[in-house]
Amino acid sequence: MDGVIDIKISSLIAGYSLLLIPLGVILFMRVPIFGRTLIALVRMTVQLLFVGLYLQVIFRLNNPWLNSLWVLVMIVVADISIARGSGLRLRRFALPLFISLLVGTAVPLLFFLGPILRRPNLLDAQYAIPIAGMILGNCLRADIVGIKSFYDAVRRGDKAYLNTLAQGASLKEALGPYMRDAIEASLAPTVATIATIGLVALPGMMTGVILGGADPMVAIKYQIAIMIAIFSGTSLTVLLALLLTGRSSFNGFGVLDRALFKD
């Protein structure tokens, strides 16, 4: 099979004309996100071009320490995005979120590169960086959903929650239902994707491997492996994020610290 076809710069620029459709919909329906959409598109272009140039250097050097540093940078950016997306104060959540993301990304990543792919160099840039990005991206979305659901539910249902504590329940017992609901909300999209994968859409990993010229069956095996890694990483990350952030979010009486929230 042929390798992936390169896209000329002129063709890519022409491809931007397709944006007339979503922008036209936004203007026609008077949806108040036109400015934000333009800014997001410019940011996407600049960020991806910068990352593309940087990754060319990383791939050429293929230094394990440099590769590890890049993965850590990705985790820090995800850390900040989760805190902001959840409406929580970064200074209170930065460290526990970083630990949960680091563990939730490293465990499935190293298992994917080790026992599954059997790479002699576990931090080979060609495999480590894109796979870490896929795992981390899904962990980021799951964390935002899970953490926001958990803290919003406790804050909205504080009367029922405090009543449970007043009746003699421990902090773990009182928070149990909220944690279960938050974990279910965060993992439900991934479970739905797993159940319909291949039937509703061809996922990113599989499509990329096929475009790279590999046999479709090889692409399918890669996709199965990455979905297992993603599901493992998201579940581990969300659980650790709730457990680690919860340790400093409640006072000695089990009352939620309202100073955690930006509003």
N, C-alpha and C positions, 0 to 999 in steps of 0.2 A: 504493500500500500504506500501511496505517496505521503510525504511529510505534510505538515500544516502549511497552508497557503498564506503568504505574507500579505498584509493590507498596506497598500501605498498610502502615503500621507494625503495625497490629493483625494483618494477614495474615502479616507476616513473623514476628511473635511466635508466632502459631499454627503457623508452619512449623517452629519448634523442636521441636514434638512429634514430628516425624519422627525426631529423634535418639534416641527411645526404642528404636528398632530396633538401631542399632549398640551403644548402651549396654547394652541387654538381652543382646545376644550376648556382650559382654565379661563381664558379670556371670555369665551362665549358664555360660559356658565357663571362668570364673575366670581370665581373662587379666589379668595384673598391670599393666594400663595404665589402669585406670579413673580414677585421680587425674590422671595426665598428660593423659588425654583431656579431662577437664573443664577443666583449666588451659588446654589448647590451644584449646578452643572459646571460652573467655572471652577469651583473647588475640586470637583471630581477630576476634571481634566488636568489641572495643575498638579494635584496630588499624585495621580497615576503616572503622569509623565516624570515627575521627580522620582517616584518609587521605581519606575522602569529603568531610569538611568542609574539609580543606586544599586538596584538588583543586578544589573549588568556587571558592575564592579564586584559585588559580592560573589556572584556565580563564577567570575573569572578567577578571583583569589581563592574561593572555597576554603576559607580559614574557619576552623571550628569555633574559635573564640569570637570572631566577627559575626558568624552565623548566630551564635548564642546571644550576642549583644542585640542583634536585630530582632530576634524573637522577644527579648525582654522589652525592647522599645514598643513592640506591638502590644505586649501585655499592659504596659503603663498607659498607653493611649486608650486601650479598652477599659482599663480601670477608671480613668477619668470620665469616659463616655457613659459607663454604667452609673456612676454616682450622679452625674448630671441628668441622665435619662430617668433615674428613679426619683429625682427631686430631693436628694439628700445632700448633706454637707460633705464635701470631699475630704476635709481634714479629719473627720471622724471615721470615714469608711475606707480611706485610701489603702491602708496597710492590710486590713482583713480581706478586702476585695482582691488586692494584689496576690496575697497568699493563696486564696481560693482559685484564682485564675491560673497561677503558676502551676499548682498541683493538678488542676483539672485539664490543663493543656499538656503538661509534661508527661503524665502517666500514659494516656492513650497515644501520644506522639511517639514516645520511646518504644512502646509495645508495637506500634505500627511499623516503625523503622527496624526494630530488632527481630522479634519472633516471626512477624508476618513477611516483611520484605527481606530480612536477613542482610541488611546493609553493613559492610565492614566498618564504614564510617557513619555512626549514628547521626551526625550533624552535617551530612552532605547537603549542601545548599539546594541542589536540584530537587530533593525530596523533603527535607526538613522544613524549609521556609513555606512552600505552598501548602503542605499538609497542616503545619501549625496554624497557618492563616485560616484554613477551612474550619479546623476545630475551634479556634479562638473566636472566629466570627459567630459561630453558632452558640458558643458559651456566652458571648456578649448579649445576644438577643434573649437567651433564656434567663440570664441573670437580671436583666432589666425587668422582664415580665415577673419573675419570681419574687425579687426583692420589693418591687413596687406593689405587687399584690399583697405581700405579707404585711408590710408596714402600713399600707393604706387600710387594710382590713382591720388590723389591731387598733388603728387610730379611729376609724369609723365606729367600730364595735366596742369601744372602750368600756361602756357600761356593763355589757355582758361579760367582757373579759375580766374586769375588776370584780364583778360579782362571783365569778368562778374562783378567783383568788381568795375572796372573802369567805367562801364556803370551805376553805381548807386545801384547795388544790395547789400543788407545787407549780413553780414557773414553767417547768417542762410540760406538765399536764395541761396547764391553761393555754400554752402556746401551741400545743400539739395540733389541734384542728386547723389553726391558721397556717402552720408550716406545711401540713399535708395539702391544703388547698393551693398554697403558693407553688409547691413543687409540681402538683398536677397541672396547674396553669402554665408553668414554664416548660414542662416536658410534653404537653399535649400536641403542640405543633410538630415536634420531631416524631412523635409516635404516629401522627396522621401521615406525615411524609413517608415514614418507613412502610406503612400499610399500603400506600398507593404508588410507591416508587416504581418506575418502569411502565406503569399503566397510564397515569395521568401526564407525566412528563419525563423526559430523559434528564437526569440530574447533572450537575456541573462537572463532577469528577469523571463520570463516564463519558460525557460529551467531549471533555478536554483530551482524554486519552485516545478516543476515536479520531478526533481532529489531528492528533499528533501522529496518526498513521498506524496505531496498534490494532490488533484483531479485536472485534467486538466482545468476544468472550473474555479476553484479558481485561478490557474496560469494565465489564460486569464484575469481575472479581475484585478489581480496585474499588468499585463503587460499594460493594458489600462491605469490604474492609473499612472504608472511610466512614460509612454510616454507623458501623459498630463503634468506631473510635469517637465519632461525634456524639452519639447517644451516651456513651460512657463518660466522656468529658463534660457534657452539659449536666448530667445528673450529679456527678461528683462536685462540679463547680457550684451549682445552685445549693446543694446541701451544705457544703463548707461555708459558702457566703452567708447563709442564714445563721448557721451555728456560730461563726466567728464574729459577725456583726452584732448578733444578739447578746453577746457577752457584755458589751459596753452600752447597749441601747436601753437597758432597763435598770432602774435603781434597786436598792436592797429590798424594797417592798414590791418589786415586780411592775412598777409603773413605768410606762414608756416615756423616755425623755423627748419632749416636744422640740427641744433645741436641735434635734437631728435634721429637721425639715427646713428647707429654704423658705417656705412660706409661713 
